Amino acid sequence: VLMYHSIIKEDSLDDIWSISSSAFTDHLAYFCGNKNINLYRCTDLILENPKDGIMITFDDGYRNNFEIAAPLLLKFKIPFSIFVITDFIKQAKKNYMDECMLKELAEHPLVSIGSHSKSHARLTKCSPKKLTNEVSGSKLYLEDLLGQPIDLFSYPHGDFNSVVKSAVLESGY
């Protein structure tokens, strides 16, 4: 799994969560130019469980995922998944995708949409009620908005334990 967050136009990066669009384009060109690299949709990788392969994902749902990354990925015909923070989408938070952008991406066959929770809370620190709301609430919102099942979940901060994992599975991911 190659997990990206933010793709920016500038070549001067100020954080570890961003990559320049030129460097990202180089990555994609390398993947497509290498016959030994198999690129998979997230669901295909999970269902088929091949011996090798790469899956490209984005966490958080930044606006530049829609404006910069998606056009490049679709140009190269590379499947990818975006895991969104649903409160940020719902509130059209600055620098994040809005509902219209997410709906447009969800209609494309190369794109998988998943949840990254409601608010990007550290789930291992949540009360049982808040944990359920973060996990189930984001799933219900996305399914209602997109009119399709949401089966994929990416743990915020990569942080989980058995309680969080159980909550995710019980929510239907």
LINPETA-V610693 format. One record per residue. N is the residue number from 1. RES is the residue in one small letter. SS is DSSP state (H for helix, E for strand, - for the rest). OMEGA is omega in degrees with one decimal (999 if undefined). D_CENTER is the distance of its C-alpha to the mean C-alpha in Angstrom with 1 decimal. Layout:
n=N res=RES ss=SS omega=OMEGA d_center=D_CENTER
n=N res=RES ss=SS omega=OMEGA d_center=D_CENTER
This chain:
n=1 res=v ss=- omega=172.9 d_center=11.3
n=2 res=l ss=E omega=-176.1 d_center=10.9
n=3 res=m ss=E omega=174.8 d_center=8.3
n=4 res=y ss=E omega=173.9 d_center=8.5
n=5 res=h ss=- omega=-172.0 d_center=8.4
n=6 res=s ss=E omega=176.5 d_center=11.0
n=7 res=i ss=E omega=-176.9 d_center=13.2
n=8 res=i ss=E omega=-179.5 d_center=16.6
n=9 res=k ss=- omega=-176.4 d_center=19.8
n=10 res=e ss=- omega=176.6 d_center=22.1
n=11 res=d ss=- omega=177.5 d_center=23.1
n=12 res=s ss=- omega=-176.9 d_center=23.9
n=13 res=l ss=- omega=179.7 d_center=21.1
n=14 res=d ss=- omega=176.8 d_center=21.7
n=15 res=d ss=- omega=-177.4 d_center=18.9
n=16 res=i ss=- omega=-175.8 d_center=17.2
n=17 res=w ss=- omega=-177.8 d_center=13.7
n=18 res=s ss=E omega=174.2 d_center=14.5
n=19 res=i ss=E omega=-179.8 d_center=15.7
n=20 res=s ss=E omega=179.6 d_center=18.1
n=21 res=s ss=H omega=179.0 d_center=17.6
n=22 res=s ss=H omega=177.3 d_center=20.6
n=23 res=a ss=H omega=178.5 d_center=19.4
n=24 res=f ss=H omega=177.1 d_center=16.1
n=25 res=t ss=H omega=176.0 d_center=18.3
n=26 res=d ss=H omega=177.3 d_center=20.5
n=27 res=h ss=H omega=-176.2 d_center=17.8
n=28 res=l ss=H omega=178.7 d_center=17.1
n=29 res=a ss=H omega=178.1 d_center=20.8
n=30 res=y ss=H omega=-179.9 d_center=21.4
n=31 res=f ss=H omega=-176.6 d_center=19.1
n=32 res=c ss=H omega=-178.7 d_center=20.8
n=33 res=g ss=H omega=-176.8 d_center=24.2
n=34 res=n ss=- omega=-177.3 d_center=24.2
n=35 res=k ss=- omega=179.8 d_center=25.3
n=36 res=n ss=- omega=-179.5 d_center=24.6
n=37 res=i ss=- omega=175.9 d_center=20.8
n=38 res=n ss=- omega=-179.3 d_center=19.2
n=39 res=l ss=E omega=-174.7 d_center=15.7
n=40 res=y ss=- omega=165.7 d_center=14.1
n=41 res=r ss=- omega=-178.6 d_center=11.6
n=42 res=c ss=H omega=-178.2 d_center=9.9
n=43 res=t ss=H omega=178.6 d_center=12.4
n=44 res=d ss=H omega=-180.0 d_center=15.2
n=45 res=l ss=H omega=179.6 d_center=14.8
n=46 res=i ss=H omega=-175.8 d_center=15.0
n=47 res=l ss=H omega=-176.3 d_center=17.9
n=48 res=e ss=H omega=179.9 d_center=19.8
n=49 res=n ss=- omega=179.9 d_center=19.4
n=50 res=p ss=- omega=179.8 d_center=20.9
n=51 res=k ss=- omega=-178.5 d_center=22.6
n=52 res=d ss=- omega=177.0 d_center=20.6
n=53 res=g ss=- omega=-179.8 d_center=17.6
n=54 res=i ss=E omega=174.6 d_center=14.5
n=55 res=m ss=- omega=179.4 d_center=10.9
n=56 res=i ss=E omega=179.8 d_center=8.7
n=57 res=t ss=E omega=174.3 d_center=5.1
n=58 res=f ss=E omega=175.1 d_center=4.0
n=59 res=d ss=E omega=170.2 d_center=4.3
n=60 res=d ss=E omega=179.8 d_center=6.5
n=61 res=g ss=- omega=178.1 d_center=6.6
n=62 res=y ss=E omega=178.0 d_center=9.6
n=63 res=r ss=H omega=-178.3 d_center=12.1
n=64 res=n ss=H omega=172.2 d_center=12.6
n=65 res=n ss=H omega=179.0 d_center=9.3
n=66 res=f ss=H omega=-172.2 d_center=11.4
n=67 res=e ss=H omega=-175.0 d_center=14.7
n=68 res=i ss=H omega=-173.6 d_center=14.7
n=69 res=a ss=H omega=-175.2 d_center=11.9
n=70 res=a ss=H omega=178.5 d_center=11.7
n=71 res=p ss=H omega=178.4 d_center=15.5
n=72 res=l ss=H omega=-179.6 d_center=15.9
n=73 res=l ss=H omega=-179.7 d_center=13.6
n=74 res=l ss=H omega=176.0 d_center=15.4
n=75 res=k ss=H omega=179.4 d_center=18.7
n=76 res=f ss=- omega=-178.2 d_center=18.4
n=77 res=k ss=- omega=-179.3 d_center=17.2
n=78 res=i ss=- omega=177.1 d_center=14.3
n=79 res=p ss=- omega=179.3 d_center=11.7
n=80 res=f ss=E omega=179.0 d_center=8.0
n=81 res=s ss=E omega=175.5 d_center=4.7
n=82 res=i ss=E omega=178.7 d_center=2.3
n=83 res=f ss=E omega=-170.7 d_center=2.5
n=84 res=v ss=E omega=172.0 d_center=5.7
n=85 res=i ss=- omega=-167.6 d_center=9.1
n=86 res=t ss=H omega=176.9 d_center=11.3
n=87 res=d ss=H omega=-180.0 d_center=14.5
n=88 res=f ss=H omega=177.3 d_center=13.4
n=89 res=i ss=H omega=-177.7 d_center=12.6
n=90 res=k ss=H omega=-177.6 d_center=15.8
n=91 res=q ss=- omega=-176.1 d_center=17.9
n=92 res=a ss=- omega=-179.1 d_center=16.7
n=93 res=k ss=- omega=-178.5 d_center=16.6
n=94 res=k ss=- omega=179.4 d_center=17.7
n=95 res=n ss=- omega=176.6 d_center=15.3
n=96 res=y ss=E omega=177.5 d_center=12.4
n=97 res=m ss=- omega=172.7 d_center=11.8
n=98 res=d ss=- omega=-175.9 d_center=14.3
n=99 res=e ss=H omega=-179.1 d_center=14.7
n=100 res=c ss=H omega=178.9 d_center=16.3
n=101 res=m ss=H omega=-178.7 d_center=13.6
n=102 res=l ss=H omega=177.5 d_center=11.0
n=103 res=k ss=H omega=-179.9 d_center=13.8
n=104 res=e ss=H omega=179.0 d_center=14.7
n=105 res=l ss=H omega=-176.2 d_center=11.4
n=106 res=a ss=H omega=-179.7 d_center=11.5
n=107 res=e ss=- omega=-176.4 d_center=15.0
n=108 res=h ss=- omega=-177.1 d_center=14.4
n=109 res=p ss=- omega=178.7 d_center=14.9
n=110 res=l ss=- omega=-173.5 d_center=12.8
n=111 res=v ss=E omega=172.0 d_center=9.5
n=112 res=s ss=E omega=177.9 d_center=7.8
n=113 res=i ss=E omega=176.5 d_center=6.3
n=114 res=g ss=E omega=179.9 d_center=5.9
n=115 res=s ss=E omega=173.7 d_center=7.2
n=116 res=h ss=- omega=179.5 d_center=7.2
n=117 res=s ss=- omega=179.0 d_center=10.9
n=118 res=k ss=- omega=-170.2 d_center=13.3
n=119 res=s ss=- omega=-178.1 d_center=14.3
n=120 res=h ss=- omega=178.2 d_center=12.6
n=121 res=a ss=- omega=173.0 d_center=15.9
n=122 res=r ss=- omega=-168.9 d_center=17.0
n=123 res=l ss=H omega=179.6 d_center=17.2
n=124 res=t ss=H omega=179.6 d_center=20.1
n=125 res=k ss=H omega=-176.1 d_center=22.2
n=126 res=c ss=- omega=170.2 d_center=21.8
n=127 res=s ss=- omega=178.8 d_center=24.7
n=128 res=p ss=H omega=-179.5 d_center=24.4
n=129 res=k ss=H omega=179.8 d_center=24.4
n=130 res=k ss=H omega=178.6 d_center=21.6
n=131 res=l ss=H omega=178.6 d_center=19.5
n=132 res=t ss=H omega=179.2 d_center=20.0
n=133 res=n ss=H omega=-179.5 d_center=19.2
n=134 res=e ss=H omega=-174.1 d_center=15.9
n=135 res=v ss=H omega=-178.0 d_center=14.7
n=136 res=s ss=H omega=-178.8 d_center=16.7
n=137 res=g ss=H omega=179.9 d_center=16.8
n=138 res=s ss=H omega=178.9 d_center=13.1
n=139 res=k ss=H omega=-179.2 d_center=13.3
n=140 res=l ss=H omega=178.9 d_center=16.5
n=141 res=y ss=H omega=-178.3 d_center=15.5
n=142 res=l ss=H omega=179.7 d_center=12.6
n=143 res=e ss=H omega=177.9 d_center=15.1
n=144 res=d ss=H omega=-178.3 d_center=17.8
n=145 res=l ss=H omega=-172.0 d_center=16.1
n=146 res=l ss=H omega=179.5 d_center=14.8
n=147 res=g ss=- omega=178.0 d_center=17.6
n=148 res=q ss=- omega=179.0 d_center=15.8
n=149 res=p ss=- omega=175.3 d_center=15.0
n=150 res=i ss=- omega=-174.5 d_center=11.7
n=151 res=d ss=- omega=-172.3 d_center=12.0
n=152 res=l ss=- omega=179.2 d_center=8.8
n=153 res=f ss=E omega=175.2 d_center=8.4
n=154 res=s ss=- omega=-176.6 d_center=7.3
n=155 res=y ss=- omega=176.1 d_center=10.5
n=156 res=p ss=H omega=-179.4 d_center=10.8
n=157 res=h ss=H omega=-176.3 d_center=13.0
n=158 res=g ss=H omega=-170.6 d_center=12.7
n=159 res=d ss=- omega=176.2 d_center=15.7
n=160 res=f ss=- omega=174.1 d_center=17.0
n=161 res=n ss=- omega=-176.3 d_center=20.4
n=162 res=s ss=H omega=179.2 d_center=22.1
n=163 res=v ss=H omega=179.8 d_center=22.3
n=164 res=v ss=H omega=179.1 d_center=18.5
n=165 res=k ss=H omega=178.0 d_center=17.9
n=166 res=s ss=H omega=178.8 d_center=20.6
n=167 res=a ss=H omega=179.2 d_center=19.2
n=168 res=v ss=H omega=-179.7 d_center=15.8
n=169 res=l ss=H omega=179.7 d_center=17.9
n=170 res=e ss=H omega=178.8 d_center=20.4
n=171 res=s ss=- omega=175.7 d_center=18.0
n=172 res=g ss=- omega=176.0 d_center=17.4
n=173 res=y ss=- omega=999 d_center=14.1
